[in-house]
Amino acid sequence: MKRLIYVLAILSLVVMASGCTTSTDEWSTNNTYTGNGVTFDYPGTWNISSDSGMDDISGATAGAAVEGSDAWFGFATIDVSSLSTEQRDSLKTTLTQTYNNMNLTTEKAITVDGVSATLLSSPEQSSSGIYSNVAFWVKDDKVYIAAYTSTNEGTETFERILGSFKTT
């Protein structure tokens, strides 16, 4: 369990290092990403930046990243089939505490792909001018972790992407 938390914390640091904002017409058209066992919509002005996402992070089994001129979204999954029911139930609490220690302290309960998820956001810009956001949920023996960075403090684009996120 500690190794899983460590991997997820590293994943978040990598994700938060890429930063950007959103244009007002970014959703005038949509693109749909399909791969790595998921599908999700993202703004039509964005491009896929990595179809293998964060596979290079120890323990990550799949992922992808898309980005606009000033925003970035990425996700990865980690197999948690070896965790007991009790460990899975405590995973969100443990992750929330871990990310709170990384200054992601604004918490919101959301639903992603039919399951409850936690969205955490930074209450202020980092010294680089970037707002960081992360969401995580457990579904089908996997923990999903998604991250969004932007110079805009809003989470609307992140939540819209997550609202379309489905396992295939």
N, C-alpha and C positions, 0 to 999 in steps of 0.2 A: 504494500500500500504506500509506504514512504517513497519507493522508487517511482510509482505512478505520479504522486504529487510532485516530485522533483522534475520528472519529464514534462508534466503540464506547465510547471512554472518556467522551465527553459523555453518551452514552446511559446509561451506568452511574451517572454522577453524578445525572442526573435521576431514575433509578429509585431510587437509594439515599436520595433526599431524602424519599421517602414511607415512613413506618415504622409498625410495628404488632406482637401475639402471637397465639397460637392458643388457642381454648377446647378443653377436653378432649373435648367431644362434636361437634366441628366436622365430623367425617366420618360422623356417624350417618346422613346422607343425602348424596348427591353431586349436583352439577350438572355438565353437560357443555357446554363452550364449543365451538362449531363456527363457524368463519369465518376469513377471511384465509388460507385454504389449510391450516388445521390443525384438530385437535380435541384437547381435553384435559379431564380431570375436575378438579374443584375442590370444596372442601367445600360442603355444602348450605347452610350458614349464611352463605356469602359471596355477593357480588353482582358483576356486571360493572360496573366503574367507567369503562371506556372501550373501545368496540369498535374504535376506530381506534388505540388504543394509543399508540405513539410515532411515528406517521407524520410528526409535525411536526419530528422530528429529521432533519437533513440526511442523506440516503442511506438512511434506513429506508424499506422498501417495504411493510411490513405489521406489524401488532402488535395486542395487546389487553392489557387489565389487569383483574384481578379482585381484590377485597379483602374481608377480614373486618373485624371490629371492631378488630382489633389486628394484622393482617398484610396484606401486599400482594404480589402476584405479577404480573409483566408480561413480555412478550416482544416482540421485534422481529426482522425479518430484513433482511439487506442482501445485494444481488446481488453475487456474487463471480465471475461467469462470465468476467470479463475478466482474472482472475488466472491466471498460469501454474500448472502442476502443482507446481512448486517453491515458488511463493509460497503456494499453498494448504497444502502440507505444513508450511511454517514458520509458518502463521497461528496455530495453537494455542500454540506456544512464544512468539510475539510477544505474543499476548493475555495469556498467563499472566504474562509479565514486566510488562506494563502494569498488570494488576490487582494484582500483588504490590506495585508502587509505590503503590497506593491502599490498602494495608494489608489486602488480601484474600490472606492467605498460607497458609491451611489448605487444602491441595489434595487432591482425591479424584477418581479416575477412575470414571466412571459410563457407562451406556449410555442414550441417548435416541433413540427412534425407530429402533432398530437400528444406530446408529453410535456410535462412541466420543465421549465428551464429557468436558469438564473442569468440575468444580464447585469453586469457590473460595469460602472463607468468611472472615469477619473473626474473628480469635481472641478478640476482646473487643468489648464494646459501645462505640459511639461516645459522644461527650459528650452526645448527645441520648438515649442509652439504647437505641439501635437496633443490632441485628446485621444486617450486610449479606452477601448471598450472590449469586453470579452463576455461571451455567453457560453454556458455549458449545460449539457443534459445527458442522460443515460437512456439508450434505446438499443434493443436487440444485442445485448452483450457487448456494447461499445459505449465509451464515453466520447461524446462529440464536443469539441472545443472550437469555437469560432471567434475570430477577432476582427475588429474594425478600427482603423486609425484615420484621423481626419484633423484638420485645423478648425473644424466646426464642432462645437460642443454638442450638437443635437445627435440623437440616435435614430432619427426617422429612417434614413437610408439603411442602416444596419438592421433595424426591425423589419423593414419591408423585405429585405433579402431573406432574413430568417423566417418571415411569414410564408415564403414560397418554398422553403427548404424541405425536401422530402427524400426519404430513403427509397431506393428503387430495388 
